Amino acid sequence: MDVIVKTIRKKNRFNCKSVKRSVEAVKFLCQSADILALQETWLLPYDIPYLGQIHDDFEYIGKSALDLTAGIFRGRPYGGVAILWRKRVFKSVTVIDCVSPRLLAIKVSLENQFIIVFSVYMPTDSSEK
């Protein structure tokens, strides 16, 4: 495990409340992070490739919380999770299939060891304080 911990310079997480509105903050975090887990990206399913435009050194996987097949969409998007990882550090990354739109996971392999990285968004009911 020491190899992995020493190789991953920095990991971070960020609740975007719209990755498009907070893209400058995400770019700033990418300067010092090797892995970045994002929550509340607020992306529509067809907007997920936007994550690939944030930083040239990073690969991405993302998931929208919206099901556009349910009919007419009203209001702003909500939820959504993503993981960005530095390409030169993590050459072997496998996406783990997760059914929930609130959960995303990748398996990162480094020198015969691996770690699993999650991005999870579990909002509370607004009536719970």
TIMAR-378417 format. One record per residue: x negated, y, z negated of N, C-alpha, C in turn; residue in one letter. Coordinates in steps of 0.02 Angstrom, whole numbers, plus 50000, padded with zeros to 5 digits. Each point is the difference from the previous one (the first is absolute). Layout:
XYZXYZXYZA...
***
This chain:
499594994050000500415006050000499575006350000M499384999749974499575005849999499875002850070D499934995650049499875002250069500575004350025V500614997849989500585003850024500045006749965I499935000149935500065006249962499465005050023V499404997750012499465004550022500105002350071K500304995850043500115001850070500555005150008T500534999449962500565004750005499815006249960I499815005250036499785006149967500565003149960R500585000550030500555003149964500664997850030K500474998749956500684998650022500455005249969K500545001550033500445005249975500714998550021N500485003449970500704999550019500295007049998R500535000950039500285006750006500744999550018F500425003449962500715000550016500075006150045N500094998850064499995005250051500605004849998C500584997249987500625003850009500005003350069K499874995850049499955001650071499265000450021S499764994850032499314999950021499875005450053V500505001750039499905005250050499915006949967K500365001349948499925006449964499375000249959R499774994249976499414999949956499394997150035S499985000250066499464996950037499325003049983V499965006349984499355003049982499754997149935E500444998849952499804996849937499774992950012A500344996450044499804993150015499315000050035V499895004650046499345000550033499455001449948K500155004349952499525001649948499844993749959F500514996149982499884993849962499604995050041L500094999950065499624995550043499255001550000C499815006149985499305001849999499614996249946Q500334998249946499654996749945500254993049985S500524997750033500294993449986499834995050055A499954993849980499934994550048500674996750013D500435000049950500684997450007500475005049969I500555001450035500495004849976500704997050007L500354999449944500694997550000500475006049996A500475000450047500475005650003500704997749985L500375004249963500704998749987500415006050022Q500644998950011500465005250024499735003550062E499834996050050499755002950063500555003550039T500614997949990500605002850032499964999550077W499704994850024499954999150073500574995650025L500255001650059500484995750034499614994250030L500334994450015499634994250026499575001650061P500255004150045499615001550061499455005349987Y499975002849939499485004849983499394996949966D500024993549986499454996749964499325001150035I499954999950066499355001350032499695006849983P500395004649974499745006549977499434998949950Y500044994849960499494998549950499314999150032L499974997650061499374999150035499685006450024G500365005549997499745006450022499715004149942Q500064997549939499805003949941499245000749997I499644994450009499275000249995499704994750045H499515001950041499704995450049499644994149968D499765000849938499624994749967500444994749967D500665001050003500464995649963500474996250046F500124993849980500524995850030500595000449953E500584997850022500605000849958500504994450010Y500444999549953500614996150005500535004049962I500605000250026500535003849967500674996750008G500465001949957500674997250002500505005549983K500515000650041500535004849987500524996849954S500325004149959500544997549957500675000350035A500025002950059500635001150035500164994450049L500634998050000500254995250048500455003850049D499735001550058500375004150048500554996150035L500024993549991500534996050031500655000549960T499985003149942500595000549957500495005450023A499835003750051500465005150026499685006950002G500405005149992499775006950004499595001749939I499445003150012499555002149946500145007249983F500105001449936500125006949977499505001949947R499825006449999499535002449950499284998550018G499575000949952499294998950011499834992649990R499454997750029499774993249985499824999549926P499924994049976499824998949931499564993849996Y499684999049942499604994149989499434999250050G499814993950010499464998450046499334999349964G499614995150022499344998749970499494999050056V499375001249983499464999150048499354998449964A499544996950035499324999149976499535002050056I499515004249984499475002050046499354997249974L499584997250043499354997549978499465002150049W499405001149971499435002250040499744994150043R499995001050065499844994750048499294997249991K499515004349988499314997649996499864996149936R500415001149949499914996449936500374993350002V500605000050028500424994049999500114997650071F499604995350021500044997450068500494994250006K500164996849944500464994350000500595001549954S500555002150030500615001849962500584996150030V500384996849957500594996250021500615003049967T500515001450040500635002649972500384994149971V500255000849939500404994949967500735001850011I500384995350025500715001250015500395000949935D500325005749992500425001549942500695001950026C500524996849976500685001250024500265006949978V499855002049939500275006249973499725006150036S500435004950016499755006250030499625004449950P500004998049937499655003849948499324997249982R499784995050037499384996649984499604998550063L499365001449996499544998750055499364997249970L499694995150032499394996949973499524998150055A499365000549985499474997750045499504995849960I499704995350035499464996049971499355002450032K499545002449959499375002750023499454995049983V499634997750050499464995249989499335003650001S499584998549950499335002849996499534994649974L499514998250040499474995349979500274994049962E500424996050031500274993949971500465001049940N500215006149989500485001549947500565004150032Q500555000549965500545004150026500385003349944F500335005450017500475003349954500655001250038I500535000649962500645001750030500185007049975I500175004350047500185006949985500735000950015V500365003049953500725001250008500145007550002F500515001850037500315006649994500734998649984S500225002549943500674998549974500365006549984V500625000350019500425005749981500644997349969Y500075001149935500594997649963500315006049964M500445003650034500315005849968500484997949945P500095004449952500504998749948500655003250020T500534997749970500655003150010499975007049970D500265005050033499955006949976500355000949933S500454995549982500355000649935499574997349943S499474996350016499564997449949499465005149985E499985002449940499495004949980499614997649941K
***
